[in-house]
Amino acid sequence: MLENTLNSVFKKIFMINSYDIAHESVVLFNCSVSDAVCRRKVKFLTKLLHSGNIVRSLFADSIELANLAANLT
């Protein structure tokens, strides 16, 4: 759903009529919604991994946190 919104925004900004060209523009500008969500998730989990608070100890067994820790090392 957000991908369609982003494509519509690109169509209006660049005055494009074609959905395919708008989608390619999104890809070329590296503005994909799924990529942005993934980057934010990695950033959040990285901060959580390196913080020394109680929240980290509660979620230390989380699969995502463990996978991130394995990928960072």
One Martini backbone bead per residue (centre of mass of N, CA, C, O) as a GRO file, in nm:
protein
   73
    1MET     BB    1   0.058   0.063  -0.022
    2LEU     BB    2   0.310   0.252   0.007
    3GLU     BB    3   0.417   0.207  -0.276
    4ASN     BB    4   0.184   0.352  -0.424
    5THR     BB    5   0.226   0.625  -0.292
    6LEU     BB    6   0.517   0.667  -0.389
    7ASN     BB    7   0.451   0.650  -0.691
    8SER     BB    8   0.256   0.891  -0.693
    9VAL     BB    9   0.458   1.101  -0.604
   10PHE     BB   10   0.653   1.063  -0.842
   11LYS     BB   11   0.447   1.132  -1.062
   12LYS     BB   12   0.403   1.428  -0.961
   13ILE     BB   13   0.689   1.542  -0.946
   14PHE     BB   14   0.771   1.428  -1.261
   15MET     BB   15   0.533   1.407  -1.456
   16ILE     BB   16   0.413   1.104  -1.468
   17ASN     BB   17   0.212   0.841  -1.627
   18SER     BB   18   0.386   0.598  -1.558
   19TYR     BB   19   0.424   0.341  -1.343
   20ASP     BB   20   0.696   0.213  -1.431
   21ILE     BB   21   0.866   0.473  -1.420
   22ALA     BB   22   0.809   0.537  -1.125
   23HIS     BB   23   0.928   0.276  -1.013
   24GLU     BB   24   1.216   0.319  -1.128
   25SER     BB   25   1.265   0.581  -0.973
   26VAL     BB   26   1.251   0.461  -0.694
   27VAL     BB   27   1.487   0.267  -0.736
   28LEU     BB   28   1.707   0.477  -0.822
   29PHE     BB   29   1.657   0.648  -0.539
   30ASN     BB   30   1.626   0.453  -0.299
   31CYS     BB   31   1.282   0.453  -0.190
   32SER     BB   32   1.204   0.202  -0.060
   33VAL     BB   33   1.001   0.092   0.184
   34SER     BB   34   1.125  -0.183   0.260
   35ASP     BB   35   1.415  -0.075   0.294
   36ALA     BB   36   1.353   0.134   0.514
   37VAL     BB   37   1.246  -0.065   0.722
   38CYS     BB   38   1.500  -0.238   0.737
   39ARG     BB   39   1.698  -0.017   0.826
   40ARG     BB   40   1.545   0.062   1.088
   41LYS     BB   41   1.558  -0.217   1.218
   42VAL     BB   42   1.865  -0.242   1.231
   43LYS     BB   43   1.914   0.014   1.393
   44PHE     BB   44   1.747  -0.065   1.640
   45LEU     BB   45   1.889  -0.340   1.703
   46THR     BB   46   2.170  -0.221   1.739
   47LYS     BB   47   2.104  -0.037   1.977
   48LEU     BB   48   1.995  -0.266   2.156
   49LEU     BB   49   2.253  -0.441   2.161
   50HIS     BB   50   2.442  -0.185   2.281
   51SER     BB   51   2.273  -0.177   2.518
   52GLY     BB   52   2.254  -0.167   2.897
   53ASN     BB   53   1.960  -0.266   2.942
   54ILE     BB   54   1.671  -0.432   3.037
   55VAL     BB   55   1.544  -0.478   2.760
   56ARG     BB   56   1.769  -0.654   2.645
   57SER     BB   57   1.741  -0.884   2.856
   58LEU     BB   58   1.445  -0.959   2.776
   59PHE     BB   59   1.536  -0.981   2.441
   60ALA     BB   60   1.792  -1.176   2.402
   61ASP     BB   61   1.619  -1.430   2.268
   62SER     BB   62   1.576  -1.307   2.015
   63ILE     BB   63   1.600  -1.385   1.688
   64GLU     BB   64   1.670  -1.111   1.561
   65LEU     BB   65   1.897  -1.034   1.758
   66ALA     BB   66   2.074  -1.280   1.703
   67ASN     BB   67   2.108  -1.235   1.397
   68LEU     BB   68   2.235  -0.957   1.417
   69ALA     BB   69   2.478  -1.037   1.588
   70ALA     BB   70   2.592  -1.236   1.378
   71ASN     BB   71   2.622  -1.016   1.143
   72LEU     BB   72   2.815  -0.810   1.302
   73THR     BB   73   3.062  -1.029   1.357
   0.00000   0.00000   0.00000
